[in-house]
Every structure is written in C-alpha cells, then in structure tokens.
Amino acid sequence: MAEGKIVRLRIKRQSGPQAAPQWEDFNVAYRPGMNVIVALMDIAAQPRNAEGQPTTSVSYEANCLEEVCGACAMVINGRPRQACSALIDRLEQPITIEPLSRFPVVRDLVVNRQRLFNDLKRVKAWIPIDGSYDLGPGPRESAADQETAYPLSRCISCGNCLEVCPQYNDKTGFVGAAVLSQVRLFNLHPTGKLHAGERLDALSGPGGHQECGFAQNCVNICPKDIPLTDSISAVGRQLIVHAVRQALGS
Ligand code: SF4
C-alpha cells in the first residue's frame, strides 16, 4: 500500500455492557509501518466515521505496545491477537475489529477479563513469600526446570487462547489453557511446589482440567508460543498422581 492511501476499518462498537452492538466504518490516513493501535489513536484524535459524521472515539485498552502487557487483545479480521503487533500492511481491508467474545464487553473493544484473574487466584498462581524479612537463600532450581519454566512464564494473560477454546464458556466454567499452564509453571518452582496440592485440588472440581476437550486451538493462537498442549498433558499427569496419592493416603 502506498503513502497517501486510506486504511479502511470496520469496528464493532457497543456503548455499554447492556447496549446492542453495531458496526461503524472508519477511514484513516495510511502511514508506513502503522499498526492497528496507531489507527485507533488516529480515530481518537479525530472521531469521524467513514461518512464524515462526528462520532464518539473508539474505546480500547493498550499499554506496553510491544506484546508484553496483553491489554490490547482483540479480534482482528476474525483472529484474536494483539493490536500492537497487527501491522496494517499485513491485513486485508476493510480491517474488521471486534472485542474478545468470551468476556463481557465494557465498552467498544474494552472487555472485563475478571474471570481469567479470578481463575488465576483460584489456583494460587503465585509463589508464596511470607513477610519482608530475610528468608535466606531459597532452594536452587535446576537448569532443566528453568528451561521448561521460562516459556511458561511468558504468559501475558491476553485471553487469546480462551477466545478460540470451544470449552471456555459459562456452561463448563473451564479455567482454560492459560491457567492450566500457570499451574504447571508454579508447581515446577521449588517454593511454588509447597502449594502444588492446593492448585491440583482447585483443578479437580467443576471447571477444572477434565473440561478440556484438547481441541488444541489454544497452542496455535498464543502470541507467546507457549507450549499449552504440553502443559495441559503435564497437569493431567500431575492430577492422576495427586489423586492416587490421596486415595492411598500418602
Ligand atoms: S497462554 Fe498465550 S494466549 Fe493464553 S493468555 Fe497466555 S499469552 Fe495469551
């Protein structure tokens, strides 16, 4: 696309959580190297639709602009992805932009991802450190475990893997691949292991690991190339061992 041309966008808009969604078209001036966030910033600077009528600026979330914070996840040309790494030159036009559909819409492209954060809390996706005093050196982590853990630690809680998961809905209450992978990460950590049993207990009930249908869409869409299907299998093995140990009382 040459300079001086127009970028055409079709954006699914919703003025509030209860409002009906509607599509609005926009044209913005093309500049080399621009991404979807730049186009949304242009609309915000001069909110007029493609007919030239004044309109409200499109609400969206963004922060780091380098695919690290996860905030700008949205569905672009039918594919969930980060808007900051969605380059205009590589997108067919008109570019359709929609909010993630698995979370409630707050306004336009802003969604409420609280369910994901609640599920991370449910499985204690953190390393418990009690107090601010010197605890001394912690246990060492083997190089092999570090190699396994690093890719898992790149999760940005964007929710893209949940958007393509057929099991992530209100009926199943499934926690989704991102949360299962975080359980694998924290159960691997020498200190995190202390709460491994509690994490696995949290995944043994409704919405837990058994809800996964292994569709494997998650691993193909993850922007951080996290080996999600490996994590799902690894956590499945941990759950079996955990259940056997519980049955044997060991
Ligand atoms: S696992 Fe990947 S797609 Fe899922 S929330 Fe984390 S970074 Fe996003």
py3Dmol code that shows the C-alpha trace and the ligand (Angstrom):
import py3Dmol

protein = """\
ATOM      1  CA  MET A   1       0.000   0.000   0.000  1.00  0.00           C
ATOM      2  CA  ALA A   2       1.486   3.373  -0.971  1.00  0.00           C
ATOM      3  CA  GLU A   3       1.612   6.536   1.130  1.00  0.00           C
ATOM      4  CA  GLY A   4      -1.390   8.878   0.715  1.00  0.00           C
ATOM      5  CA  LYS A   5      -3.798   5.969   0.687  1.00  0.00           C
ATOM      6  CA  ILE A   6      -6.582   5.274   3.109  1.00  0.00           C
ATOM      7  CA  VAL A   7      -6.898   2.492   5.656  1.00  0.00           C
ATOM      8  CA  ARG A   8     -10.463   1.207   5.929  1.00  0.00           C
ATOM      9  CA  LEU A   9     -11.663  -0.202   9.247  1.00  0.00           C
ATOM     10  CA  ARG A  10     -14.974  -1.786  10.367  1.00  0.00           C
ATOM     11  CA  ILE A  11     -15.253  -1.683  14.140  1.00  0.00           C
ATOM     12  CA  LYS A  12     -17.860  -3.447  16.255  1.00  0.00           C
ATOM     13  CA  ARG A  13     -18.999  -0.900  18.784  1.00  0.00           C
ATOM     14  CA  GLN A  14     -21.034  -1.113  21.965  1.00  0.00           C
ATOM     15  CA  SER A  15     -21.757   1.944  24.070  1.00  0.00           C
ATOM     16  CA  GLY A  16     -22.077  -0.031  27.331  1.00  0.00           C
ATOM     17  CA  PRO A  17     -22.411  -3.516  28.820  1.00  0.00           C
ATOM     18  CA  GLN A  18     -26.153  -3.746  28.087  1.00  0.00           C
ATOM     19  CA  ALA A  19     -26.220  -1.850  24.766  1.00  0.00           C
ATOM     20  CA  ALA A  20     -26.714  -3.593  21.413  1.00  0.00           C
ATOM     21  CA  PRO A  21     -23.528  -3.868  19.349  1.00  0.00           C
ATOM     22  CA  GLN A  22     -23.336  -2.133  15.976  1.00  0.00           C
ATOM     23  CA  TRP A  23     -20.701  -1.795  13.268  1.00  0.00           C
ATOM     24  CA  GLU A  24     -19.192   1.574  12.347  1.00  0.00           C
ATOM     25  CA  ASP A  25     -16.804   2.208   9.437  1.00  0.00           C
ATOM     26  CA  PHE A  26     -13.766   4.471   9.617  1.00  0.00           C
ATOM     27  CA  ASN A  27     -11.117   5.695   7.199  1.00  0.00           C
ATOM     28  CA  VAL A  28      -7.713   6.803   8.433  1.00  0.00           C
ATOM     29  CA  ALA A  29      -4.667   8.043   6.535  1.00  0.00           C
ATOM     30  CA  TYR A  30      -2.096   5.335   5.827  1.00  0.00           C
ATOM     31  CA  ARG A  31       1.456   5.719   7.088  1.00  0.00           C
ATOM     32  CA  PRO A  32       4.224   3.180   6.538  1.00  0.00           C
ATOM     33  CA  GLY A  33       4.730   0.795   9.454  1.00  0.00           C
ATOM     34  CA  MET A  34       1.469   1.660  11.228  1.00  0.00           C
ATOM     35  CA  ASN A  35      -0.332  -0.922  13.333  1.00  0.00           C
ATOM     36  CA  VAL A  36      -3.937  -1.233  14.485  1.00  0.00           C
ATOM     37  CA  ILE A  37      -3.241   0.781  17.657  1.00  0.00           C
ATOM     38  CA  VAL A  38      -1.978   3.700  15.550  1.00  0.00           C
ATOM     39  CA  ALA A  39      -5.205   3.563  13.509  1.00  0.00           C
ATOM     40  CA  LEU A  40      -7.264   3.599  16.739  1.00  0.00           C
ATOM     41  CA  MET A  41      -5.201   6.547  18.026  1.00  0.00           C
ATOM     42  CA  ASP A  42      -5.937   8.411  14.771  1.00  0.00           C
ATOM     43  CA  ILE A  43      -9.664   7.792  15.242  1.00  0.00           C
ATOM     44  CA  ALA A  44      -9.424   9.031  18.849  1.00  0.00           C
ATOM     45  CA  ALA A  45      -7.674  12.219  17.685  1.00  0.00           C
ATOM     46  CA  GLN A  46     -10.444  12.984  15.184  1.00  0.00           C
ATOM     47  CA  PRO A  47     -13.508  10.829  15.797  1.00  0.00           C
ATOM     48  CA  ARG A  48     -15.385  10.929  12.484  1.00  0.00           C
ATOM     49  CA  ASN A  49     -16.797   7.858  10.782  1.00  0.00           C
ATOM     50  CA  ALA A  50     -16.305   6.928   7.104  1.00  0.00           C
ATOM     51  CA  GLU A  51     -19.308   9.101   6.140  1.00  0.00           C
ATOM     52  CA  GLY A  52     -17.557  12.097   7.692  1.00  0.00           C
ATOM     53  CA  GLN A  53     -20.049  12.339  10.562  1.00  0.00           C
ATOM     54  CA  PRO A  54     -18.764  13.178  14.062  1.00  0.00           C
ATOM     55  CA  THR A  55     -18.905  10.182  16.384  1.00  0.00           C
ATOM     56  CA  THR A  56     -17.511   9.089  19.732  1.00  0.00           C
ATOM     57  CA  SER A  57     -13.913   7.871  19.838  1.00  0.00           C
ATOM     58  CA  VAL A  58     -13.497   4.095  19.979  1.00  0.00           C
ATOM     59  CA  SER A  59     -12.636   2.795  23.468  1.00  0.00           C
ATOM     60  CA  TYR A  60      -9.800   0.284  23.637  1.00  0.00           C
ATOM     61  CA  GLU A  61      -7.080  -0.790  26.045  1.00  0.00           C
ATOM     62  CA  ALA A  62      -3.337  -0.676  25.325  1.00  0.00           C
ATOM     63  CA  ASN A  63      -0.245  -0.120  27.369  1.00  0.00           C
ATOM     64  CA  CYS A  64       3.207  -1.516  26.520  1.00  0.00           C
ATOM     65  CA  LEU A  65       2.784  -1.571  22.710  1.00  0.00           C
ATOM     66  CA  GLU A  66       5.333  -4.392  22.482  1.00  0.00           C
ATOM     67  CA  GLU A  67       3.212  -7.517  23.019  1.00  0.00           C
ATOM     68  CA  VAL A  68       4.094  -7.840  26.685  1.00  0.00           C
ATOM     69  CA  CYS A  69       1.187  -6.422  28.723  1.00  0.00           C
ATOM     70  CA  GLY A  70      -1.643  -8.313  26.987  1.00  0.00           C
ATOM     71  CA  ALA A  71      -4.060  -5.370  27.259  1.00  0.00           C
ATOM     72  CA  CYS A  72      -4.756  -4.782  23.555  1.00  0.00           C
ATOM     73  CA  ALA A  73      -6.109  -8.261  22.717  1.00  0.00           C
ATOM     74  CA  MET A  74      -8.994  -8.020  20.240  1.00  0.00           C
ATOM     75  CA  VAL A  75     -10.382  -9.939  17.276  1.00  0.00           C
ATOM     76  CA  ILE A  76      -8.840  -8.551  14.085  1.00  0.00           C
ATOM     77  CA  ASN A  77     -10.076  -9.931  10.767  1.00  0.00           C
ATOM     78  CA  GLY A  78     -11.612 -12.826  12.675  1.00  0.00           C
ATOM     79  CA  ARG A  79      -8.449 -13.753  14.591  1.00  0.00           C
ATOM     80  CA  PRO A  80      -7.781 -12.952  18.254  1.00  0.00           C
ATOM     81  CA  ARG A  81      -4.441 -11.181  18.571  1.00  0.00           C
ATOM     82  CA  GLN A  82      -2.635  -8.175  19.999  1.00  0.00           C
ATOM     83  CA  ALA A  83      -3.461  -4.938  18.177  1.00  0.00           C
ATOM     84  CA  CYS A  84       0.055  -3.587  18.787  1.00  0.00           C
ATOM     85  CA  SER A  85       1.652  -6.313  16.678  1.00  0.00           C
ATOM     86  CA  ALA A  86      -1.059  -6.279  13.993  1.00  0.00           C
ATOM     87  CA  LEU A  87       0.610  -4.395  11.154  1.00  0.00           C
ATOM     88  CA  ILE A  88      -1.721  -2.680   8.710  1.00  0.00           C
ATOM     89  CA  ASP A  89       0.404  -3.744   5.724  1.00  0.00           C
ATOM     90  CA  ARG A  90      -0.288  -7.384   6.535  1.00  0.00           C
ATOM     91  CA  LEU A  91      -4.066  -7.085   6.973  1.00  0.00           C
ATOM     92  CA  GLU A  92      -6.763  -7.426   4.342  1.00  0.00           C
ATOM     93  CA  GLN A  93      -9.116  -4.431   4.163  1.00  0.00           C
ATOM     94  CA  PRO A  94     -11.569  -3.422   5.344  1.00  0.00           C
ATOM     95  CA  ILE A  95      -9.988  -4.473   8.617  1.00  0.00           C
ATOM     96  CA  THR A  96     -12.689  -5.795  10.948  1.00  0.00           C
ATOM     97  CA  ILE A  97     -12.075  -5.227  14.640  1.00  0.00           C
ATOM     98  CA  GLU A  98     -14.205  -6.762  17.399  1.00  0.00           C
ATOM     99  CA  PRO A  99     -13.855  -7.156  21.168  1.00  0.00           C
ATOM    100  CA  LEU A 100     -12.948 -10.591  22.574  1.00  0.00           C
ATOM    101  CA  SER A 101     -16.233 -12.502  22.776  1.00  0.00           C
ATOM    102  CA  ARG A 102     -15.548 -14.692  25.836  1.00  0.00           C
ATOM    103  CA  PHE A 103     -15.575 -11.783  28.276  1.00  0.00           C
ATOM    104  CA  PRO A 104     -18.312  -9.190  28.950  1.00  0.00           C
ATOM    105  CA  VAL A 105     -17.931  -6.001  26.929  1.00  0.00           C
ATOM    106  CA  VAL A 106     -17.407  -2.851  28.999  1.00  0.00           C
ATOM    107  CA  ARG A 107     -17.424  -0.506  26.011  1.00  0.00           C
ATOM    108  CA  ASP A 108     -16.412  -0.926  22.341  1.00  0.00           C
ATOM    109  CA  LEU A 109     -13.191  -3.001  22.387  1.00  0.00           C
ATOM    110  CA  VAL A 110     -12.729  -2.953  26.168  1.00  0.00           C
ATOM    111  CA  VAL A 111     -13.707  -6.211  27.898  1.00  0.00           C
ATOM    112  CA  ASN A 112     -13.759  -7.286  31.532  1.00  0.00           C
ATOM    113  CA  ARG A 113     -11.228 -10.118  31.994  1.00  0.00           C
ATOM    114  CA  GLN A 114     -12.044 -10.602  35.684  1.00  0.00           C
ATOM    115  CA  ARG A 115     -12.997 -14.262  35.141  1.00  0.00           C
ATOM    116  CA  LEU A 116      -9.442 -15.021  33.997  1.00  0.00           C
ATOM    117  CA  PHE A 117      -7.948 -13.237  37.008  1.00  0.00           C
ATOM    118  CA  ASN A 118     -10.382 -15.000  39.367  1.00  0.00           C
ATOM    119  CA  ASP A 119      -9.304 -18.364  37.944  1.00  0.00           C
ATOM    120  CA  LEU A 120      -5.619 -17.450  38.444  1.00  0.00           C
ATOM    121  CA  LYS A 121      -6.459 -16.625  42.070  1.00  0.00           C
ATOM    122  CA  ARG A 122      -8.375 -19.900  42.418  1.00  0.00           C
ATOM    123  CA  VAL A 123      -5.236 -21.909  41.541  1.00  0.00           C
ATOM    124  CA  LYS A 124      -2.887 -19.672  43.571  1.00  0.00           C
ATOM    125  CA  ALA A 125      -0.839 -18.694  40.532  1.00  0.00           C
ATOM    126  CA  TRP A 126       1.923 -17.120  42.560  1.00  0.00           C
ATOM    127  CA  ILE A 127       4.920 -18.009  44.743  1.00  0.00           C
ATOM    128  CA  PRO A 128       4.020 -17.514  48.424  1.00  0.00           C
ATOM    129  CA  ILE A 129       6.601 -15.352  50.194  1.00  0.00           C
ATOM    130  CA  ASP A 130       5.649 -14.612  53.792  1.00  0.00           C
ATOM    131  CA  GLY A 131       6.872 -11.302  55.216  1.00  0.00           C
ATOM    132  CA  SER A 132       9.545  -8.840  54.150  1.00  0.00           C
ATOM    133  CA  TYR A 133      12.335 -10.179  56.374  1.00  0.00           C
ATOM    134  CA  ASP A 134      15.363 -12.051  55.035  1.00  0.00           C
ATOM    135  CA  LEU A 135      14.308 -15.636  54.408  1.00  0.00           C
ATOM    136  CA  GLY A 136      17.803 -16.762  53.424  1.00  0.00           C
ATOM    137  CA  PRO A 137      18.663 -18.380  50.157  1.00  0.00           C
ATOM    138  CA  GLY A 138      15.816 -20.278  48.527  1.00  0.00           C
ATOM    139  CA  PRO A 139      16.126 -23.736  47.043  1.00  0.00           C
ATOM    140  CA  ARG A 140      18.015 -23.890  43.758  1.00  0.00           C
ATOM    141  CA  GLU A 141      16.131 -24.507  40.532  1.00  0.00           C
ATOM    142  CA  SER A 142      17.770 -26.947  38.135  1.00  0.00           C
ATOM    143  CA  ALA A 143      18.796 -25.753  34.680  1.00  0.00           C
ATOM    144  CA  ALA A 144      16.405 -28.280  33.147  1.00  0.00           C
ATOM    145  CA  ASP A 145      13.461 -26.911  35.173  1.00  0.00           C
ATOM    146  CA  GLN A 146      14.450 -23.339  34.276  1.00  0.00           C
ATOM    147  CA  GLU A 147      14.382 -24.293  30.620  1.00  0.00           C
ATOM    148  CA  THR A 148      10.884 -25.732  30.991  1.00  0.00           C
ATOM    149  CA  ALA A 149       9.618 -22.846  33.114  1.00  0.00           C
ATOM    150  CA  TYR A 150      10.838 -19.901  31.052  1.00  0.00           C
ATOM    151  CA  PRO A 151       8.458 -20.320  28.096  1.00  0.00           C
ATOM    152  CA  LEU A 152       5.545 -20.795  30.525  1.00  0.00           C
ATOM    153  CA  SER A 153       6.453 -17.581  32.342  1.00  0.00           C
ATOM    154  CA  ARG A 154       5.892 -15.548  29.160  1.00  0.00           C
ATOM    155  CA  CYS A 155       2.079 -15.657  29.515  1.00  0.00           C
ATOM    156  CA  ILE A 156       0.642 -12.136  29.258  1.00  0.00           C
ATOM    157  CA  SER A 157      -2.941 -13.033  30.307  1.00  0.00           C
ATOM    158  CA  CYS A 158      -4.204 -11.704  26.989  1.00  0.00           C
ATOM    159  CA  GLY A 159      -7.032 -14.256  26.777  1.00  0.00           C
ATOM    160  CA  ASN A 160      -6.484 -15.116  23.111  1.00  0.00           C
ATOM    161  CA  CYS A 161      -6.236 -18.841  23.915  1.00  0.00           C
ATOM    162  CA  LEU A 162      -9.603 -18.632  25.692  1.00  0.00           C
ATOM    163  CA  GLU A 163     -11.236 -16.903  22.713  1.00  0.00           C
ATOM    164  CA  VAL A 164     -10.577 -19.945  20.476  1.00  0.00           C
ATOM    165  CA  CYS A 165     -11.333 -22.617  23.091  1.00  0.00           C
ATOM    166  CA  PRO A 166     -14.706 -24.354  22.479  1.00  0.00           C
ATOM    167  CA  GLN A 167     -14.814 -25.378  26.152  1.00  0.00           C
ATOM    168  CA  TYR A 168     -14.320 -21.888  27.614  1.00  0.00           C
ATOM    169  CA  ASN A 169     -17.919 -20.837  28.280  1.00  0.00           C
ATOM    170  CA  ASP A 170     -20.428 -20.332  31.083  1.00  0.00           C
ATOM    171  CA  LYS A 171     -21.712 -23.924  30.852  1.00  0.00           C
ATOM    172  CA  THR A 172     -18.386 -25.640  31.602  1.00  0.00           C
ATOM    173  CA  GLY A 173     -16.775 -22.938  33.752  1.00  0.00           C
ATOM    174  CA  PHE A 174     -13.496 -24.272  32.320  1.00  0.00           C
ATOM    175  CA  VAL A 175     -10.458 -22.326  33.546  1.00  0.00           C
ATOM    176  CA  GLY A 176      -8.753 -22.622  30.147  1.00  0.00           C
ATOM    177  CA  ALA A 177      -5.269 -23.357  28.868  1.00  0.00           C
ATOM    178  CA  ALA A 178      -3.579 -20.227  30.246  1.00  0.00           C
ATOM    179  CA  VAL A 179      -4.499 -21.104  33.834  1.00  0.00           C
ATOM    180  CA  LEU A 180      -3.540 -24.783  33.443  1.00  0.00           C
ATOM    181  CA  SER A 181      -0.174 -23.681  32.106  1.00  0.00           C
ATOM    182  CA  GLN A 182       0.354 -21.358  35.068  1.00  0.00           C
ATOM    183  CA  VAL A 183      -0.346 -24.280  37.426  1.00  0.00           C
ATOM    184  CA  ARG A 184       2.391 -26.225  35.632  1.00  0.00           C
ATOM    185  CA  LEU A 185       4.733 -23.225  35.998  1.00  0.00           C
ATOM    186  CA  PHE A 186       4.169 -22.662  39.721  1.00  0.00           C
ATOM    187  CA  ASN A 187       4.139 -26.383  40.575  1.00  0.00           C
ATOM    188  CA  LEU A 188       7.558 -26.633  38.962  1.00  0.00           C
ATOM    189  CA  HIS A 189       9.076 -23.890  41.110  1.00  0.00           C
ATOM    190  CA  PRO A 190      10.931 -25.203  44.219  1.00  0.00           C
ATOM    191  CA  THR A 191       8.971 -22.881  46.526  1.00  0.00           C
ATOM    192  CA  GLY A 192       5.768 -22.960  44.489  1.00  0.00           C
ATOM    193  CA  LYS A 193       5.701 -26.754  44.932  1.00  0.00           C
ATOM    194  CA  LEU A 194       4.646 -26.219  48.550  1.00  0.00           C
ATOM    195  CA  HIS A 195       1.157 -25.350  47.267  1.00  0.00           C
ATOM    196  CA  ALA A 196       1.054 -27.863  44.405  1.00  0.00           C
ATOM    197  CA  GLY A 197      -1.592 -29.974  46.146  1.00  0.00           C
ATOM    198  CA  GLU A 198      -3.908 -26.984  46.633  1.00  0.00           C
ATOM    199  CA  ARG A 199      -3.523 -25.988  42.979  1.00  0.00           C
ATOM    200  CA  LEU A 200      -4.348 -29.519  41.849  1.00  0.00           C
ATOM    201  CA  ASP A 201      -7.326 -29.701  44.225  1.00  0.00           C
ATOM    202  CA  ALA A 202      -8.631 -26.495  42.622  1.00  0.00           C
ATOM    203  CA  LEU A 203      -8.403 -28.156  39.205  1.00  0.00           C
ATOM    204  CA  SER A 204     -10.116 -31.380  40.308  1.00  0.00           C
ATOM    205  CA  GLY A 205     -13.581 -29.833  40.626  1.00  0.00           C
ATOM    206  CA  PRO A 206     -16.038 -28.204  38.230  1.00  0.00           C
ATOM    207  CA  GLY A 207     -14.310 -26.141  35.532  1.00  0.00           C
ATOM    208  CA  GLY A 208     -11.059 -27.979  36.082  1.00  0.00           C
ATOM    209  CA  HIS A 209      -8.752 -29.972  33.850  1.00  0.00           C
ATOM    210  CA  GLN A 210     -11.389 -32.580  32.950  1.00  0.00           C
ATOM    211  CA  GLU A 211     -13.341 -29.967  30.975  1.00  0.00           C
ATOM    212  CA  CYS A 212     -10.553 -29.692  28.390  1.00  0.00           C
ATOM    213  CA  GLY A 213     -11.543 -31.266  25.055  1.00  0.00           C
ATOM    214  CA  PHE A 214      -7.988 -30.985  23.693  1.00  0.00           C
ATOM    215  CA  ALA A 215      -9.111 -29.061  20.601  1.00  0.00           C
ATOM    216  CA  GLN A 216      -5.572 -27.609  20.550  1.00  0.00           C
ATOM    217  CA  ASN A 217      -6.656 -24.246  19.095  1.00  0.00           C
ATOM    218  CA  CYS A 218      -5.014 -22.552  22.085  1.00  0.00           C
ATOM    219  CA  VAL A 219      -1.478 -23.568  21.207  1.00  0.00           C
ATOM    220  CA  ASN A 220      -1.868 -22.300  17.642  1.00  0.00           C
ATOM    221  CA  ILE A 221      -3.117 -18.836  18.600  1.00  0.00           C
ATOM    222  CA  CYS A 222      -0.865 -17.994  21.593  1.00  0.00           C
ATOM    223  CA  PRO A 223       1.218 -14.894  20.707  1.00  0.00           C
ATOM    224  CA  LYS A 224       3.986 -16.005  23.092  1.00  0.00           C
ATOM    225  CA  ASP A 225       4.369 -19.523  21.640  1.00  0.00           C
ATOM    226  CA  ILE A 226       3.668 -21.128  24.992  1.00  0.00           C
ATOM    227  CA  PRO A 227       3.539 -24.950  24.713  1.00  0.00           C
ATOM    228  CA  LEU A 228      -0.016 -25.050  26.026  1.00  0.00           C
ATOM    229  CA  THR A 229      -0.859 -28.601  24.966  1.00  0.00           C
ATOM    230  CA  ASP A 230       2.297 -29.859  26.736  1.00  0.00           C
ATOM    231  CA  SER A 231       1.141 -28.003  29.848  1.00  0.00           C
ATOM    232  CA  ILE A 232      -2.353 -29.492  29.654  1.00  0.00           C
ATOM    233  CA  SER A 233      -0.847 -33.000  29.416  1.00  0.00           C
ATOM    234  CA  ALA A 234       1.677 -32.336  32.198  1.00  0.00           C
ATOM    235  CA  VAL A 235      -1.000 -31.053  34.572  1.00  0.00           C
ATOM    236  CA  GLY A 236      -3.192 -34.037  33.666  1.00  0.00           C
ATOM    237  CA  ARG A 237      -0.380 -36.374  34.758  1.00  0.00           C
ATOM    238  CA  GLN A 238       0.077 -34.414  37.998  1.00  0.00           C
ATOM    239  CA  LEU A 239      -3.647 -34.709  38.718  1.00  0.00           C
ATOM    240  CA  ILE A 240      -3.585 -38.502  38.295  1.00  0.00           C
ATOM    241  CA  VAL A 241      -0.577 -38.880  40.619  1.00  0.00           C
ATOM    242  CA  HIS A 242      -2.220 -36.498  43.109  1.00  0.00           C
ATOM    243  CA  ALA A 243      -5.488 -38.489  43.070  1.00  0.00           C
ATOM    244  CA  VAL A 244      -3.657 -41.813  43.563  1.00  0.00           C
ATOM    245  CA  ARG A 245      -1.647 -40.371  46.460  1.00  0.00           C
ATOM    246  CA  GLN A 246      -4.821 -39.040  48.064  1.00  0.00           C
ATOM    247  CA  ALA A 247      -6.509 -42.444  47.655  1.00  0.00           C
ATOM    248  CA  LEU A 248      -3.509 -44.166  49.268  1.00  0.00           C
ATOM    249  CA  GLY A 249      -3.356 -41.528  51.994  1.00  0.00           C
ATOM    250  CA  SER A 250       0.287 -40.750  51.224  1.00  0.00           C
TER     251      SER A 250
END
"""
ligand_1 = """\
8
SF4
S -1.351 -18.692 27.222
Fe -0.817 -17.378 25.451
S -2.802 -16.836 24.511
Fe -3.235 -17.642 26.558
S -3.359 -15.840 27.904
Fe -1.219 -16.570 27.992
S -0.133 -15.466 26.374
Fe -2.312 -15.178 25.976
"""
view = py3Dmol.view(width=600, height=400)
view.addModel(protein, "pdb")
view.setStyle({"model": 0}, {"cartoon": {"style": "trace"}})
view.addModel(ligand_1, "xyz")
view.setStyle({"model": 1}, {"stick": {}})
view.zoomTo()
view.show()
